[in-house]
Amino acid sequence: MPNPKRRHSQQRSAKRRTHYKAEAATISVDSATGEMHVRHRAHVSEGKLYYKGQVVAEKAPIR
């Protein structure tokens, strides 16, 4: 398998890595609760788990 004959410089590696950028998460407002949340993720509001505006699970009472 071929290997590089000489080491690549740090500048050359840095040029390649300039395209990797962190992006901010997309925020949405839930239609049922009106709360802000990350898109395509379930979120908890008042002890209930919501996804796509519907209740998926509720917190069980402690006995």
Rosetta silent file (secondary structure, phi, psi, omega in degrees, C-alpha in Angstrom):
SEQUENCE: MPNPKRRHSQQRSAKRRTHYKAEAATISVDSATGEMHVRHRAHVSEGKLYYKGQVVAEKAPIR
SCORE:     score description
SCORE:     0.000 S_00000001
   1 L     0.000  131.422 -177.276    0.000    0.000    0.000 S_00000001
   2 L   -69.820  142.275  177.644    1.506    3.391   -0.950 S_00000001
   3 L  -127.301  154.111  178.691    2.560    5.774    1.794 S_00000001
   4 L   -65.409  140.710 -178.995    3.686    9.407    1.617 S_00000001
   5 L   -74.354  -37.648  179.615    7.433    9.806    1.186 S_00000001
   6 L  -125.413  159.356  179.743    7.585   12.981    3.271 S_00000001
   7 L   -71.331  140.110  174.419    5.523   14.413    6.104 S_00000001
   8 L   -75.909  145.210  179.456    2.806   16.953    5.209 S_00000001
   9 L   -71.151  160.384  177.906    3.286   20.390    6.759 S_00000001
  10 H   -64.835  -35.677 -179.969    0.994   21.676    9.538 S_00000001
  11 H   -63.792  -38.938 -179.607   -0.180   24.470    7.257 S_00000001
  12 H   -65.674  -39.873  177.528   -1.271   21.962    4.632 S_00000001
  13 H   -66.774  -40.600 -178.970   -3.309   20.021    7.214 S_00000001
  14 H   -64.766  -36.768  177.768   -4.842   23.244    8.564 S_00000001
  15 H   -61.718  -39.403 -179.692   -5.952   24.282    5.066 S_00000001
  16 H   -68.663  -35.524 -175.344   -7.827   21.001    4.705 S_00000001
  17 H   -82.890   -5.264 -178.194   -9.480   21.375    8.125 S_00000001
  18 L   -65.985  -18.638 -177.336  -10.789   24.918    7.528 S_00000001
  19 L   -83.611  -13.014  178.821  -13.975   23.495    6.030 S_00000001
  20 L   -83.895  111.028 -177.636  -14.985   21.711    9.260 S_00000001
  21 L  -127.813  145.091  175.035  -17.229   24.165   11.097 S_00000001
  22 L   -80.960  135.417  179.333  -19.540   23.807   14.060 S_00000001
  23 L  -110.603  145.916  177.039  -23.117   24.723   13.250 S_00000001
  24 L   -72.986  143.587  179.687  -25.710   26.020   15.673 S_00000001
  25 L   -68.081  143.765  178.928  -28.595   23.670   16.364 S_00000001
  26 L   -79.221  128.464 -176.595  -31.896   24.518   14.649 S_00000001
  27 E  -105.474  140.145  176.790  -34.510   25.659   17.171 S_00000001
  28 E  -128.081  163.395  174.477  -38.287   25.231   16.774 S_00000001
  29 E  -106.390  126.012 -179.455  -41.350   26.232   18.752 S_00000001
  30 L   -70.821  133.776 -177.610  -43.572   23.336   19.815 S_00000001
  31 L   -71.533  -29.902 -177.609  -47.155   23.763   18.623 S_00000001
  32 L   -80.849  -44.016 -174.003  -48.666   22.062   21.690 S_00000001
  33 L  -104.590  -21.695 -177.770  -46.672   23.723   24.500 S_00000001
  34 L    80.171    9.376 -179.188  -45.210   26.807   22.830 S_00000001
  35 L   -89.707  153.476  176.368  -41.731   25.972   24.169 S_00000001
  36 E   -83.794  140.859  178.352  -38.497   26.248   22.218 S_00000001
  37 E  -154.667  165.628  177.449  -36.661   22.973   21.518 S_00000001
  38 E   -74.616  136.087 -177.180  -34.094   21.424   19.194 S_00000001
  39 L   -62.695  147.522  176.121  -35.686   20.188   15.963 S_00000001
  40 L    59.776   30.284  176.440  -36.294   16.454   15.486 S_00000001
  41 L  -135.468  141.238  175.079  -35.696   15.735   19.187 S_00000001
  42 L   -71.740  148.858  179.361  -38.157   14.841   21.920 S_00000001
  43 E  -139.912  152.494 -178.050  -38.309   17.352   24.785 S_00000001
  44 E   -96.203  133.371  176.392  -39.701   17.379   28.332 S_00000001
  45 E  -142.671  120.102  179.105  -42.295   19.954   29.378 S_00000001
  46 L    54.389   41.222  176.768  -44.128   19.856   32.737 S_00000001
  47 L    79.406    6.664  179.194  -43.171   16.214   33.333 S_00000001
  48 E  -119.088  145.609  179.273  -44.369   15.018   29.910 S_00000001
  49 E   -97.142  121.023 -178.243  -42.263   13.937   26.955 S_00000001
  50 E  -110.438  143.483  171.690  -43.325   15.596   23.671 S_00000001
  51 E  -148.297  126.798 -177.335  -42.375   14.732   20.098 S_00000001
  52 L    55.936   37.040  176.038  -43.943   16.338   17.014 S_00000001
  53 L    78.601    5.206 -179.646  -46.469   18.141   19.226 S_00000001
  54 E  -120.255  149.913  178.089  -47.843   14.965   20.789 S_00000001
  55 E   -75.248  123.673  179.692  -47.338   13.454   24.245 S_00000001
  56 E   -96.935  -40.325 -179.720  -45.144   10.376   23.925 S_00000001
  57 E  -150.933  151.407  176.884  -44.719    9.514   27.608 S_00000001
  58 E  -118.278  150.705  179.535  -45.785   10.849   30.981 S_00000001
  59 L   -72.770  129.158 -179.944  -43.846   10.757   34.217 S_00000001
  60 L   -75.894  142.616  178.437  -45.170    8.017   36.511 S_00000001
  61 L   -67.629  145.829  179.455  -46.165    9.093   40.038 S_00000001
  62 L   -83.910  131.250 -178.725  -43.774    8.096   42.837 S_00000001
  63 L  -106.681    0.000    0.000  -45.317    5.688   45.353 S_00000001
